[in-house]
Amino acid sequence: MAWLILFLGGMFEVGWLITMKYTDGFTRLAPSAATLALMGASVGCLGIAVKTIPMGTAYAVWTGTSIAGAAVVGICVFGESTTPLRLVSIALILAGVVGLRVQPNHAGDPSPRAGETRQK
């Protein structure tokens, strides 16, 4: 469930990026309010996800999904370029996200707290 929430957070991030395009420097009320609400939802989803997903992995997946999502929206909605290098780059970002998702989870091996080291 945490992975779904994390993905949803990435999509909220794409949403706030789109709405921010219409804020006109945060001078238009409705798009500005939508942007702020979507920002809160995005960060909230990340906060929920890091309860069970390691922080570094969660942040990388959150940003990766939002970067790729924003690039796809830019291409499909805003007519941005679709050069082969750009498409390969988006695919590489998504491959990294998938790689982080399918890595083995060492659930019985908790992460050390700040300042602590792991004993082998």
Secondary structure as GFF3:
##gff-version 3
##sequence-region A 1 120
A	DSSP	alpha_helix	2	21	.	.	.	ID=ss1
A	DSSP	alpha_helix	29	49	.	.	.	ID=ss2
A	DSSP	alpha_helix	55	76	.	.	.	ID=ss3
A	DSSP	alpha_helix	84	102	.	.	.	ID=ss4
###
